[in-house]
Amino acid sequence: MKKILLSAAALLMLFSCQNDTTETAPETNALTQRGCASQDVLVAQMKADPTLALRMNEIEAFTQKAMLTGRLVNGKVEIPVVVNVLYKTAAENISDAQIQSQIDVLNNDFNATNSDFSSTPALFSGVAANVGITFVLETINRKSTTKTSWGTRDAMKKTKQGGLDPTSPTTTLNMWACTIGGGILGYAQFPGGSTTTDGVVVDSKYFGLSGSGAYPYNLGRTATHEVGHWMNLRHIWGDATCGSDLVSDTPTHNTANYGVPAYPHYSTCTGTPVEMTMNYMDYTDDRGMYMFSNGQKSRMAAIFVAGGARAGFGV
């Protein structure tokens, strides 16, 4: 397991020098390998707003201090959710039942009540976490559009660009269900970004369990992965070869894993640890991911305490 010993300068480098990494799946396998654009979107936002890296650096310093001092949320955080559906076709206009199924998946995955949580290998059973965060569907907004795809430049989050503005983003998780395109399943905005674009986008084909859910991403885990980013989790491989996800109890990964790797899958990074391929923050198929770690739980909890980046949701 890796240790987190980063100076302020190192943290600034982490958040401002990610240009050599990519998190989109190769175009030749765009439909068979997970593609999350959160890191690419973050890089673009940092280029547009040089102060974002500084804000994220401050959030990271606060997060590390909160974890070290045990200053975390006492009790459950309940997240109100607004889902914004943007559709051109009937298939994109996903049903209320499909939307609720996604909320149910989030509640199961973040409370370790998912049926596959028991599949956690013995090696990781001691760090497998019940995050203890719940989600409540508040509102579903629907809008008919003429767009066939939205891309990753946040147009779906802007009414003036044909999308829907977020609702009360400092106290509500906004999710957009629409066709993203480019083989991207979803993306999220990390804490520290503009409130006008805050939230999570999931392609409507991978939103929830029923209707248009497309195998192997038909179990709602795209949203679990993206909400993890929204709660300040990095990819488990740190978006670099043998990189750091800033969590002490997750093994160092070579890079992203796809499909459902056979266990144990060894890293060639220092110490050759067994990789935690079943972690929600890897790139495996939906059926291959089913746990967060205690370290990730602490990292998520830190943003909800007083003074944290998402304190408006705290209890």
C-alpha positions in Angstrom: 0.0 0.0 0.0 1.3 3.4 -0.8 2.0 6.3 1.5 0.8 9.9 0.8 3.6 12.4 1.5 3.2 15.3 -0.9 4.3 18.8 -0.5 2.2 21.8 -1.6 4.4 22.2 -4.6 3.9 18.5 -5.5 0.2 18.8 -5.2 0.1 21.8 -7.5 2.1 19.8 -10.0 -0.4 17.0 -9.7 -3.3 19.2 -10.5 -1.7 21.4 -13.1 0.5 19.1 -15.2 -1.7 16.3 -16.4 -1.4 17.1 -20.1 0.5 13.9 -21.0 -2.3 11.6 -19.7 -5.5 10.6 -21.4 -8.5 8.8 -20.2 -10.4 8.1 -23.3 -10.4 4.6 -24.6 -8.7 4.0 -27.9 -11.2 4.9 -30.7 -10.8 1.4 -32.2 -12.4 0.0 -29.0 -14.6 3.0 -28.1 -17.7 0.8 -27.5 -15.9 -2.1 -25.7 -13.6 -0.2 -23.3 -14.7 2.3 -20.6 -14.2 6.0 -21.5 -14.5 8.6 -18.8 -13.6 12.2 -19.8 -13.3 13.7 -16.3 -9.5 14.1 -16.4 -9.6 15.6 -20.0 -12.3 18.0 -18.9 -10.2 19.0 -15.9 -7.2 19.7 -18.0 -9.3 21.9 -20.3 -10.8 23.8 -17.4 -7.4 24.4 -16.0 -6.2 25.9 -19.3 -9.3 28.2 -19.3 -9.0 29.2 -15.7 -5.4 29.3 -14.2 -6.8 29.8 -10.7 -8.6 26.4 -10.7 -5.3 24.6 -10.0 -4.8 26.8 -6.9 -8.3 26.1 -5.6 -7.9 22.4 -6.1 -4.5 22.6 -4.4 -6.2 24.3 -1.4 -8.9 21.6 -1.4 -6.3 18.9 -1.5 -4.4 20.4 1.4 -7.6 20.7 3.4 -8.5 17.1 2.5 -5.2 15.7 3.7 -5.4 17.7 6.9 -9.0 16.5 7.6 -8.0 12.9 7.1 -4.9 13.2 9.3 -6.8 14.9 12.2 -9.9 12.8 11.9 -12.0 15.9 11.2 -14.6 14.1 9.1 -18.4 14.1 8.8 -20.1 12.6 11.8 -23.2 10.8 10.6 -24.6 10.3 7.1 -24.5 12.8 4.2 -27.7 12.8 2.2 -27.4 14.0 -1.4 -30.4 15.5 -3.1 -30.2 14.7 -6.9 -31.7 16.5 -9.9 -31.6 14.6 -13.2 -31.6 16.6 -16.4 -32.7 14.5 -19.4 -31.8 15.9 -22.8 -33.2 13.9 -25.7 -33.7 13.9 -29.5 -34.9 10.3 -29.8 -37.3 8.2 -27.7 -34.5 6.0 -26.5 -32.6 9.1 -25.1 -35.8 10.1 -23.2 -35.1 7.5 -20.5 -38.0 6.6 -18.2 -38.6 7.7 -14.6 -38.1 4.0 -13.6 -34.7 3.9 -15.3 -33.6 7.1 -13.6 -34.8 5.7 -10.2 -32.8 2.5 -10.8 -29.7 4.6 -11.1 -30.4 6.3 -7.8 -30.9 2.8 -6.3 -27.5 1.7 -7.7 -25.8 4.7 -6.2 -27.3 4.0 -2.8 -26.3 0.3 -3.0 -22.8 1.0 -4.1 -22.1 3.8 -1.6 -23.6 1.8 1.3 -22.0 -1.6 0.5 -25.4 -3.2 0.0 -24.7 -4.1 -3.6 -25.0 -7.9 -4.1 -21.5 -8.2 -5.5 -19.8 -6.5 -2.5 -19.4 -9.9 -1.0 -17.1 -10.9 -3.9 -14.4 -8.6 -2.5 -11.2 -10.8 -2.2 -9.9 -11.6 1.2 -6.8 -9.5 0.5 -9.0 -6.4 0.4 -11.8 -7.3 2.7 -10.2 -5.3 5.6 -10.3 -2.1 3.6 -13.6 -2.5 1.7 -15.8 0.4 2.7 -19.4 1.3 3.5 -19.1 4.9 2.5 -22.4 5.8 4.1 -23.6 8.4 1.7 -27.2 8.3 0.5 -28.9 9.8 -2.6 -32.5 11.0 -2.9 -34.1 11.8 -6.3 -35.6 15.3 -6.0 -36.6 16.3 -9.5 -36.4 15.1 -13.1 -36.2 17.8 -15.8 -36.7 16.9 -19.4 -35.9 18.8 -22.6 -36.3 17.9 -26.2 -33.3 19.0 -28.3 -32.0 18.8 -31.9 -28.5 17.8 -30.9 -27.4 14.3 -31.8 -24.4 14.4 -29.4 -23.1 16.9 -26.8 -19.4 16.3 -26.4 -17.5 17.2 -23.2 -17.5 21.0 -23.3 -20.4 21.3 -20.8 -22.9 22.5 -23.4 -25.6 20.2 -21.9 -25.2 22.2 -18.6 -26.1 25.5 -20.2 -29.7 26.5 -21.1 -28.3 29.2 -23.6 -26.5 26.4 -25.5 -29.6 24.2 -25.7 -29.0 22.3 -22.4 -30.3 22.8 -18.9 -28.6 24.9 -16.2 -27.8 23.1 -13.0 -30.3 23.5 -10.1 -28.9 24.7 -6.8 -25.4 23.2 -7.4 -24.0 24.0 -4.0 -26.6 21.9 -2.3 -27.8 19.5 -5.0 -26.0 17.0 -7.2 -27.0 17.6 -10.8 -26.8 14.8 -13.3 -27.3 15.1 -17.0 -28.4 12.1 -19.1 -27.7 12.7 -22.8 -25.7 11.3 -25.7 -22.1 12.4 -25.2 -20.5 10.8 -28.2 -16.9 9.9 -28.9 -17.0 6.7 -27.0 -17.3 8.6 -23.7 -19.6 7.0 -21.1 -19.5 9.9 -18.7 -17.6 12.6 -17.0 -17.7 14.6 -13.8 -16.5 17.9 -12.4 -14.1 17.7 -9.5 -14.6 19.9 -6.4 -13.3 23.4 -7.0 -14.7 24.0 -10.4 -17.4 26.6 -11.3 -20.8 26.1 -9.8 -22.3 26.9 -13.2 -21.0 23.6 -14.6 -20.9 21.4 -11.5 -22.3 17.9 -11.6 -22.0 14.6 -13.4 -22.8 13.7 -17.0 -23.7 10.1 -18.0 -24.5 9.0 -21.5 -28.2 8.0 -21.6 -27.3 4.5 -22.9 -25.5 3.8 -19.6 -27.8 5.5 -17.1 -29.4 3.1 -14.8 -30.4 -0.6 -15.1 -33.3 -0.8 -17.5 -34.4 0.5 -20.9 -31.4 1.4 -23.0 -28.7 0.1 -20.7 -25.9 -1.3 -22.9 -23.7 -4.3 -21.9 -21.1 -4.3 -20.5 -22.0 -1.0 -18.9 -25.5 -1.9 -18.0 -25.3 -2.0 -14.2 -25.2 1.7 -13.4 -21.5 1.8 -12.4 -20.6 4.6 -14.8 -22.5 7.0 -12.5 -20.9 5.4 -9.4 -17.4 6.0 -11.0 -18.3 9.6 -12.0 -19.9 10.5 -8.6 -16.6 9.2 -7.1 -14.8 11.9 -9.1 -17.4 14.5 -8.1 -16.5 13.6 -4.5 -12.8 14.1 -5.2 -11.6 10.6 -6.0 -8.9 10.2 -8.7 -8.6 7.3 -11.0 -7.0 4.4 -9.1 -3.9 4.5 -11.3 -3.4 8.2 -10.7 -3.7 9.0 -14.5 0.0 8.1 -14.9 2.0 4.9 -15.0 2.3 3.8 -11.4 0.7 7.1 -10.4 -0.9 8.1 -7.1 -4.6 8.4 -6.5 -3.8 10.2 -3.1 -5.3 7.3 -1.2 -3.1 5.2 1.1 -4.9 1.9 1.1 -5.3 1.3 -2.6 -2.4 -0.6 -4.4 -0.3 1.2 -7.0 -1.6 0.3 -10.5 0.4 0.3 -13.7 -2.5 1.9 -15.6 -6.2 1.5 -16.2 -7.7 -2.0 -16.4 -10.4 -3.0 -18.8 -12.9 -5.9 -19.0 -12.9 -8.2 -16.0 -9.3 -9.1 -15.1 -8.7 -12.5 -13.6 -7.7 -12.2 -9.9 -5.0 -11.8 -8.7 -3.8 -9.2 -11.2 -0.3 -8.1 -10.3 1.2 -4.6 -10.9 4.8 -4.3 -12.0 5.1 -1.1 -10.0 7.3 -1.0 -6.9 6.5 -3.9 -4.6 4.5 -5.7 -7.4 1.2 -5.4 -5.5 -2.1 -7.1 -6.4 -4.1 -4.5 -8.2 -7.6 -3.6 -6.8 -9.2 -4.0 -10.2 -12.6 -4.3 -8.6 -12.5 -0.7 -7.3 -15.1 1.6 -8.7 -12.3 4.1 -9.8 -10.7 1.6 -12.2 -11.9 1.2 -15.8 -13.2 -2.3 -15.6 -16.7 -3.4 -16.9 -19.6 -2.8 -14.6 -19.7 -6.4 -13.5 -16.0 -6.2 -12.6 -16.2 -3.2 -10.1 -17.9 -3.4 -6.8 -16.0 -1.6 -4.0 -14.6 1.6 -2.5 -11.8 1.5 0.0 -11.7 3.0 3.5 -9.1 5.5 2.3 -11.4 6.6 -0.5 -14.2 6.9 2.1 -12.2 9.2 4.2 -11.2 11.3 1.2 -14.8 11.7 0.1 -16.0 12.4 3.7 -13.5 15.3 4.0 -15.2 17.4 1.4 -18.4 17.5 3.3 -17.1 18.9 6.7 -17.3 22.5 7.6 -14.9 24.4 5.4 -14.8 21.5 2.8 -15.4 22.0 -0.9 -19.0 20.5 -0.6 -19.8 21.6 2.9 -23.3 22.6 1.7 -24.2 19.0 1.6 -22.9 18.1 5.1 -24.9 17.3 8.2 
